[in-house]
Amino acid sequence: MGVIDQQRENLTHTLSLGDEILSKAHQEAVPIMRRWLAVLRQRMDDVDHWATNFEKNIQVCLLIDLVAIFLPIQIPFSMESFC
């Protein structure tokens, strides 16, 4: 299990605790609690999005390296800015 999966489990547990607290919270505290729970969800979504993009970029760079090893051709653009 990766670090992100562990953090996702922690987030799930935290959100369930937050929902439990929210059900018992004073009505003036409800909007604040909902906002913080939404922030937690959004941050995890941001991390998931970043990790997915990072993984795709790594795969593309590895593929380019493999192609360069087996087919020694000149690439018409600089890959340093991409990889």
C-alpha positions as CSV (number, residue, x, y, z in Angstrom):
1,M,0.0,0.0,0.0
2,G,1.4,3.3,-1.0
3,V,1.6,6.5,1.0
4,I,-1.2,8.1,-1.0
5,D,-3.5,5.1,-0.3
6,Q,-2.7,5.4,3.4
7,Q,-3.5,9.1,3.4
8,R,-6.7,8.4,1.5
9,E,-7.7,6.0,4.3
10,N,-6.8,8.6,6.9
11,L,-8.9,11.1,5.1
12,T,-11.9,8.7,5.0
13,H,-11.6,8.2,8.7
14,T,-11.2,11.9,9.3
15,L,-14.2,12.8,7.2
16,S,-16.3,10.2,9.0
17,L,-15.3,11.7,12.3
18,G,-16.0,15.2,10.9
19,D,-19.5,14.1,9.8
20,E,-20.1,12.7,13.3
21,I,-19.0,15.9,14.9
22,L,-21.1,17.9,12.4
23,S,-24.2,16.0,13.4
24,K,-23.7,17.2,17.0
25,A,-22.4,20.6,16.3
26,H,-24.0,23.9,17.2
27,Q,-25.9,25.4,14.2
28,E,-23.4,28.3,14.0
29,A,-20.5,25.9,13.7
30,V,-22.0,23.8,10.9
31,P,-20.9,26.1,8.0
32,I,-17.4,26.3,9.3
33,M,-17.1,22.5,9.8
34,R,-18.5,21.9,6.3
35,R,-16.0,24.3,4.8
36,W,-13.1,22.5,6.5
37,L,-14.3,19.1,5.4
38,A,-14.6,20.4,1.9
39,V,-11.1,21.8,2.1
40,L,-9.8,18.4,3.1
41,R,-11.6,16.7,0.2
42,Q,-10.3,19.2,-2.3
43,R,-6.7,18.9,-1.1
44,M,-6.9,15.1,-1.5
45,D,-8.3,15.6,-5.0
46,D,-5.4,17.9,-5.8
47,V,-2.9,15.4,-4.6
48,D,-4.6,12.6,-6.7
49,H,-4.5,14.9,-9.7
50,W,-0.9,15.8,-9.2
51,A,0.2,12.2,-8.7
52,T,-1.7,11.0,-11.8
53,N,0.0,13.7,-13.9
54,F,3.4,13.0,-12.4
55,E,3.0,9.3,-13.2
56,K,2.0,10.0,-16.8
57,N,5.0,12.3,-17.2
58,I,7.4,9.7,-15.8
59,Q,6.0,7.0,-18.2
60,V,6.4,9.3,-21.2
61,C,10.0,10.1,-20.2
62,L,10.8,6.5,-19.7
63,L,9.3,5.6,-23.1
64,I,11.3,8.4,-24.8
65,D,14.5,7.0,-23.1
66,L,13.7,3.5,-24.3
67,V,13.1,4.7,-27.9
68,A,16.3,6.7,-27.8
69,I,18.2,3.6,-26.6
70,F,16.8,1.2,-29.3
71,L,16.3,3.7,-32.1
72,P,19.2,6.2,-32.0
73,I,17.5,9.1,-33.8
74,Q,17.7,12.8,-33.4
75,I,14.7,14.2,-31.6
76,P,13.7,17.5,-33.3
77,F,12.9,19.2,-30.0
78,S,14.5,19.5,-26.6
79,M,13.2,16.9,-24.0
80,E,15.0,18.6,-21.2
81,S,12.1,21.0,-20.7
82,F,9.6,18.1,-20.7
83,C,11.4,15.4,-18.7
